[in-house]
Amino acid sequence: MNKLKRIFLIFLSFCLLATSFNCAAAAENPEKDDTGVAGPTLDCRSALLMEAESGTVLYESNADEALPPASVTKVMTLLLVMEAIDDGRLSLSDTVTASANACSMGGTQIYLEEGEAMSVEDLLKSVVIASANDAAVALAEHVAGSEEAFVALMNKKAKSLGMTGTNFENTNGLDDTAVNHVTTARDIAIMSRELIKHKKITEYSSIWMDTIRNGEFGLTNTNRLIRFYKGANGLKTGSTAKAKFCITATATREGMTLICVIMAAPTRDIRNACATALLDFGFANYRLYKSEGGEVEPIGVKGGEKRVCRASYPSFSAVLPKGEASRVTKELECEESLFAPLKQGETIGRVIYRVGDKVIGESAVSCTEDIPEIGFWELFRRMIAKFSLCG
């Protein structure tokens, strides 16, 4: 028996080592991306890493292949629900009554019963944290009147965001009967970036465990990175037989938020290992440079009702290879004098940001006020005032 036990333990150790190797392999065998920074080789069909503030893509692999996304679909469902809240068409305290259709959903669910009433907030948490299919459909029907109408809004929104490889057929990603329910890693990053602009979402998606129904029903986050990856704060997982294992994961460190998309990984553990490796790659090699906007020194105006123009420029951000963020310089280019008329918002110069000789971006310098041309009576008044001073 002891011999058999030793053999079993050796076999178990080998299995664990093999699993560790598969997970670690995602971070090895580096490839070069367009910037020359070495990126990981990942055991998945498609992947993309984006910096959230600037939208800069830091890594991509087969990012434009249209693939089934499983429950990552719910990123768009959540985005439209949050927009309805912003527009005042919906509030977190509103009550939603579950339909027979919503209750008929399979897969992950909170087991809504037909006619059951639940707040928008509890349904939202159920979708974000536990990926509940029935809750997603209930919210969609409440917003648009039917799931079909809501799906039409999903596709319209996808088009407006430039998601060219996406076609939605439902609100939750169940694909047993789906014909062409697909999206791409790039499109997922685009809609994820849009969704996390709504801070309530990352408030929910960073929760590990919660409850609904007055504490009677538990919710556990399907995104294990929330618990085990430093800085992880979202966003959505998904898996079906067609889609395999997918995730759009967000994490924030030192003021930089990354969006990592993994599609069609063979197992959940490999998916999570790929996401971890890709996020590690981003945080290890890049930093976010941010410059606050501000006003420039007033610029003289000729022929205007005002003698000087006040102007300002907006904040600027760029994601840069590690080490370059500390070497950014900015240069102001404006005319020494301006000519009226001038309109508020009119561009009168620019701020150029450089690392060495390389321009990394620029911001427009704009007038903050209207300055009409000087009229006869204002010119006459100035002349009288000038002569009075001379006297």
PyMOL commands that set and color helices and strands:
alter all, ss='L'
color gray80, all
select helices_A, chain A and resi 2-25+70-86+100-103+120-130+133-144+147-160+185-195+199-205+225-228+268-285+325-327+376-390
alter helices_A, ss='H'
color red, helices_A
select strands_A, chain A and resi 31-32+38-39+46-51+57-61+95-97+117-119+209-212+217-220+232-240+244-253+256-265+286-291+294-295+299-302+308-309+311-313+316-321+328-334+337-339+347-355+358-367
alter strands_A, ss='S'
color yellow, strands_A
deselect
rebuild
show_as cartoon
